[in-house]
């Protein structure tokens, strides 16, 4: 039996050992609309919780549209121009519309990569398309602090000062914030590093409710909602859902919180997969391109299947890591993990009011390491980089499965080809 995992742009096929009893976990089929452009037009014409966009635009002189960076396969090329045309129809001049890449603390997207992210040459030619920089103090406005947890709120002034604020994105499971998209594109998307580092500290990350597919009392989600409420004027969201082949399946548009929840409610039944049992061997991926460009993003694929991994079991993950390890800050955090060990590393970061940049991803890696052992298949890391992953490297997925079956004394193997884009649960959390 051959199985293909999402891996880079081309996928990775491997032979399942003959002694294995595999259970392949996939999303159910999506109903893909025949005309994706019509789906977008319908969403724009029927906004959730707000007047028509052109009516709002009549009362505005500027707009800022947030888009996700290269790490998310958002179909920006399908919806940006119709969205902009609605704004222009309402009277906002093209020169007063900015498209802002919500990078968070990721690197900027430039050149051909920026054109790939935007996906529309007309947008590139007609509008200002710029990157957020979380480290640029002058580019942020201080809105105060959140009331419940005291997070300092500094956001990109280009977004804050725009009359119309629109966050666009992809709604999918997120291993900290429950679901991506909507309010998350604002914070951390266009937040200052002090904001991001505060609600990515150990107090938030170690909260058991800061987990995949959960929005109820999730501390990150609650902070994000409070941050959105601090903004003046209309804050809108355009949310997309895609299937395993990256085809557009659903679009919602309107008031940012309501429209996001609408998309979450649509996608829940397709990405929260009840499996009914745990496994001693779990094989997964980091979702392929563009998410598996770095080891930093690979951690997401390690965390999302934990509900079905037996205590002491083995998690095998494939990630191309075509761009290597990740940021220098993440590299330093991983070195600290390897040098100090998990317990000492966690003890050290638990005392910090603000996490060091990118060390929260290292902290999230502790979660699968507490449950069982982790093995990584990759063709993108050198030996020095593999040595600071903190997990075991393998050269063959088939062989790793055979070894795990023998050592775990169980032939049952769960396989999740699409990685963190779906979340298996022993029982449905709904």
C-alpha positions in Angstrom: 0.0 0.0 0.0 1.4 3.3 -1.1 0.5 6.5 0.7 1.3 10.1 -0.3 1.9 12.8 2.3 1.7 16.5 1.7 5.4 17.4 1.3 6.8 20.5 -0.4 5.1 21.2 -3.8 5.2 17.6 -5.1 4.2 15.4 -2.2 6.0 12.4 -0.8 5.0 8.8 -1.5 6.0 5.9 0.8 5.3 2.2 1.0 3.4 1.2 4.1 5.0 -1.9 5.6 3.1 -5.1 5.0 2.7 -5.8 8.8 1.0 -2.4 9.3 -2.7 -1.9 9.8 -3.0 1.7 8.6 -5.9 4.1 9.3 -5.7 7.0 6.9 -7.4 10.1 8.3 -8.6 12.7 5.8 -11.2 15.4 5.6 -14.6 14.5 4.2 -15.1 15.8 0.6 -16.0 19.5 0.3 -18.7 20.6 -2.1 -16.6 22.8 -4.4 -18.6 25.6 -6.2 -18.5 25.6 -9.9 -17.8 29.3 -10.1 -15.4 30.6 -7.3 -15.7 34.1 -8.6 -19.5 34.0 -8.1 -19.1 32.7 -4.5 -16.9 35.7 -3.8 -19.3 38.1 -5.4 -22.2 36.6 -3.4 -20.3 37.0 -0.1 -19.5 40.6 -0.9 -23.1 41.3 -1.9 -24.4 39.7 1.3 -22.2 40.8 4.2 -22.8 39.5 7.7 -23.6 42.0 10.4 -22.8 45.2 8.4 -24.3 47.4 5.7 -23.2 46.7 2.1 -19.5 47.4 1.6 -20.1 50.2 -0.9 -22.3 52.0 1.6 -19.5 51.8 4.2 -17.0 53.0 1.6 -19.2 56.1 0.8 -18.5 57.3 4.4 -14.7 56.5 4.2 -11.8 58.1 2.4 -9.2 55.3 3.0 -9.0 51.5 3.5 -6.3 49.0 4.6 -6.7 45.4 3.5 -4.6 42.8 5.5 -3.5 39.7 3.7 -1.6 36.7 5.1 2.0 36.1 4.3 3.6 33.3 2.3 3.1 30.7 5.0 -0.7 30.5 4.3 -2.1 29.3 1.0 -4.8 32.0 0.9 -6.4 32.5 -2.5 -5.8 36.2 -2.5 -5.7 36.3 -6.3 -9.4 35.4 -6.4 -10.9 38.0 -4.0 -8.6 41.0 -3.8 -9.7 42.7 -7.0 -13.4 42.2 -6.4 -13.0 43.6 -2.9 -11.0 46.6 -4.1 -13.6 47.3 -6.9 -16.3 47.4 -4.2 -14.3 50.0 -2.3 -13.8 52.1 -5.4 -17.4 51.8 -6.3 -18.2 53.4 -2.9 -15.8 56.3 -3.6 -12.4 55.4 -2.2 -9.6 56.3 -4.5 -7.1 53.5 -5.5 -4.3 55.6 -4.1 -5.9 55.6 -0.7 -6.2 51.8 -0.5 -3.3 49.9 1.0 -2.7 46.1 1.0 -0.7 45.2 4.0 1.0 41.8 4.4 0.3 40.7 8.0 3.7 39.1 8.7 3.5 39.1 12.5 7.2 38.4 13.4 7.9 36.5 10.2 10.2 37.9 7.5 8.8 40.2 4.8 7.6 38.9 1.5 9.4 40.6 -1.4 9.9 40.4 -5.2 8.5 37.3 -6.8 7.4 35.9 -3.5 5.2 39.0 -2.9 3.7 38.6 -6.4 2.9 35.0 -5.5 1.3 36.0 -2.2 -0.9 38.7 -3.8 -1.7 36.6 -6.8 -3.0 39.5 -9.0 -0.8 41.7 -11.2 -3.5 44.3 -11.3 -3.4 44.7 -7.5 0.4 45.0 -7.7 0.2 47.7 -10.3 -2.6 49.8 -8.9 -2.2 49.6 -5.1 0.4 50.1 -2.5 1.4 46.7 -1.3 3.6 46.8 1.8 4.9 44.5 4.5 4.2 44.9 8.3 7.3 45.1 10.4 6.7 44.2 14.1 10.1 45.7 15.0 9.5 49.2 13.6 8.5 51.2 16.6 7.5 54.3 14.6 5.1 52.3 12.5 2.9 51.4 15.4 0.3 53.2 17.5 -0.3 52.4 21.2 -3.9 51.6 22.0 -3.4 50.8 25.7 -3.6 47.4 27.4 -6.2 44.7 27.5 -8.3 44.7 30.6 -8.3 41.0 31.5 -4.6 40.1 31.1 -2.8 43.4 30.7 -1.4 42.8 27.2 0.1 46.0 25.7 -1.7 46.7 22.4 0.4 48.3 19.7 -0.8 47.9 16.1 0.5 49.0 12.7 -0.6 52.6 12.2 -1.5 52.0 8.5 -4.2 49.7 9.7 -5.3 51.6 12.7 -5.6 54.9 10.9 -7.5 53.6 7.9 -11.2 54.5 7.8 -12.1 51.0 6.7 -10.1 48.1 8.1 -10.4 44.7 6.4 -8.7 41.5 7.5 -8.6 38.6 5.0 -7.4 35.2 5.5 -7.8 31.4 5.7 -9.9 29.7 8.4 -8.2 26.4 9.4 -7.3 24.8 12.7 -4.6 26.6 14.7 -2.6 24.8 17.4 -2.7 27.8 19.8 -5.6 30.1 18.8 -8.1 27.4 18.0 -8.7 28.6 14.4 -6.7 30.9 12.2 -8.1 33.9 10.2 -10.3 36.8 11.3 -9.0 38.5 14.5 -5.7 36.6 14.3 -4.7 38.4 11.1 -4.8 41.6 13.2 -3.0 40.2 16.3 -0.4 38.9 15.8 -0.6 39.7 12.1 0.0 43.5 12.3 1.0 43.8 16.0 4.2 45.2 17.5 6.6 42.7 18.9 5.8 43.6 22.5 2.2 42.7 21.9 3.0 39.4 20.2 5.7 38.4 22.8 3.3 39.1 25.7 0.4 36.9 24.5 2.9 34.2 23.3 4.5 33.9 26.7 4.4 30.7 28.8 1.4 31.9 30.8 -0.7 31.7 27.5 1.1 28.8 25.8 0.8 26.4 28.8 -2.9 27.1 29.3 -4.7 23.9 28.4 -7.4 25.8 26.6 -4.9 27.4 24.1 -5.3 24.5 21.8 -6.5 23.3 18.4 -10.1 24.0 17.4 -11.0 25.5 20.8 -12.4 29.1 21.0 -14.1 28.7 24.4 -12.1 30.5 27.1 -9.0 30.2 24.9 -6.7 33.0 26.3 -5.2 33.9 22.9 -8.6 34.1 21.3 -10.0 36.2 24.1 -7.0 38.7 23.9 -7.5 38.9 20.1 -11.2 39.8 20.6 -10.4 42.4 23.1 -7.7 43.9 20.8 -10.3 44.1 17.9 -12.7 45.9 20.2 -10.1 48.6 20.9 -10.1 49.7 17.2 -12.3 52.6 16.0 -14.6 52.4 13.0 -15.7 49.4 11.0 -13.5 46.3 11.2 -14.4 43.8 8.6 -13.3 40.3 7.7 -13.2 38.2 4.5 -12.6 34.6 5.3 -11.9 31.7 3.0 -11.9 27.9 3.4 -10.1 25.6 1.0 -10.1 21.8 0.5 -7.2 19.4 0.4 -6.4 20.3 -3.2 -6.4 24.0 -2.2 -9.6 24.7 -4.1 -11.9 27.5 -2.7 -14.8 25.9 -0.9 -16.4 28.7 1.1 -16.2 32.5 1.6 -17.7 34.6 4.4 -17.6 38.4 4.6 -18.8 41.0 7.1 -18.2 42.2 10.6 -14.9 40.6 11.6 -16.0 38.5 14.5 -19.4 37.4 13.1 -18.0 36.5 9.7 -15.1 34.6 11.2 -17.4 32.5 13.4 -19.5 31.8 10.3 -16.5 30.3 8.5 -15.5 28.4 11.7 -18.9 26.9 11.9 -18.7 25.9 8.3 -15.4 24.2 8.6 -15.6 22.5 12.0 -17.4 19.4 10.7 -14.8 18.9 8.0 -11.5 19.4 10.0 -12.4 18.1 13.5 -12.2 14.4 12.8 -13.4 11.9 15.4 -11.3 8.7 15.2 -12.6 6.8 18.2 -9.3 5.6 19.6 -5.6 6.3 20.2 -2.6 4.9 18.3 0.9 4.0 19.3 2.3 5.1 15.9 1.1 8.3 14.2 2.4 9.4 10.8 1.7 13.0 9.7 3.1 15.9 7.6 3.7 19.6 8.0 1.0 20.2 5.3 3.4 20.7 2.4 4.1 23.9 0.6 4.0 26.7 1.8 3.7 25.7 5.5 6.6 23.2 5.5 9.2 25.7 4.1 10.9 25.8 7.5 11.3 23.7 10.6 9.7 26.5 12.6 6.3 25.8 11.0 6.8 22.0 11.2 6.0 22.1 14.9 2.4 22.7 14.1 2.1 19.3 12.5 3.6 17.7 15.7 1.0 19.3 18.0 -2.3 18.8 16.2 -2.5 15.0 16.3 -1.7 14.7 20.0 -5.3 13.7 21.1 -4.9 10.4 19.3 -1.3 9.6 20.3 -0.9 7.1 23.1 1.2 8.0 26.0 4.7 6.7 25.2 3.8 6.4 21.5 5.7 7.5 18.4 5.0 10.5 16.2 6.6 10.4 12.7 6.4 13.7 10.7 7.6 14.6 7.2 8.5 18.2 6.4 10.6 19.4 3.4 12.0 22.5 5.2 13.0 23.9 1.8 14.1 27.2 3.4 15.9 25.5 6.2 15.4 26.0 9.9 13.7 29.3 10.5 14.7 32.6 12.1 18.0 33.0 14.1 15.8 33.6 17.1 14.1 30.3 16.7 17.4 28.6 16.1 18.7 30.0 19.4 15.6 28.8 21.3 16.1 25.3 19.9 19.8 25.3 20.9 18.6 26.3 24.4 16.1 23.4 24.5 18.8 20.9 23.4 21.4 22.2 25.9 19.1 22.6 28.9 16.6 19.9 28.4 12.8 20.3 28.3 12.2 20.8 32.0 14.9 23.4 32.5 13.9 25.2 29.3 10.3 25.5 30.4 11.3 26.6 33.9 13.4 29.4 32.4 10.8 30.8 30.0 8.0 30.5 32.6 9.4 33.5 34.5 9.4 35.9 31.5 6.6 38.4 31.1 7.5 38.6 27.4 8.7 35.6 25.4 11.8 35.9 23.4 11.0 36.1 19.7 9.9 32.7 18.3 10.7 30.7 21.4 7.0 30.0 21.8 7.3 27.6 18.9 10.0 25.7 20.8 7.7 25.7 23.8 4.9 24.2 21.7 7.3 21.4 20.7 7.5 20.4 24.3 3.9 19.2 24.1 4.5 16.2 21.8 7.7 15.5 23.5 5.8 15.1 26.8 3.5 12.5 25.3 5.9 10.4 23.3 8.9 10.3 21.0 9.1 12.4 17.8 10.9 11.5 14.5 11.5 13.8 11.6 11.9 13.0 7.9 13.3 16.0 6.0 15.4 16.7 2.9 15.9 20.4 3.7 18.0 20.5 6.9 21.8 19.9 7.2 23.3 17.8 10.0 23.9 20.8 12.3 20.3 21.9 11.9 19.0 18.4 12.6 21.0 18.3 15.8 19.1 21.2 17.3 15.6 20.0 16.3 15.4 18.2 19.6 13.8 15.2 17.9 15.2 12.1 16.1 16.0 12.3 12.4 15.1 9.4 10.1 16.0 8.6 6.5 13.0 6.4 5.6 9.4 6.7 6.7 8.7 3.1 5.8 11.5 1.8 7.9 10.6 4.1 10.8 7.1 2.7 10.7 8.4 -0.9 10.8 10.6 -0.1 13.7 7.9 1.7 15.6 5.5 -1.3 15.0 8.0 -3.6 16.6 9.0 -1.4 19.4 5.5 -0.2 20.2 4.1 -3.7 19.9 1.2 -2.6 17.8 0.6 -2.8 14.0 -2.0 -0.1 14.0 -0.8 3.1 12.4 -2.7 6.4 12.0 -1.7 8.4 8.9 -2.7 12.1 8.5 -1.5 13.0 5.0 -2.5 16.7 5.2 -0.9 17.3 8.6 -2.2 20.3 10.7 -4.9 21.3 8.3 -7.1 18.8 10.1 -7.2 17.7 13.7 -8.1 14.1 14.7 -9.8 13.6 18.1 -10.5 10.4 19.9 -14.1 11.8 20.3 -15.6 14.8 18.6 -15.1 17.9 20.7 -18.3 19.4 19.4 
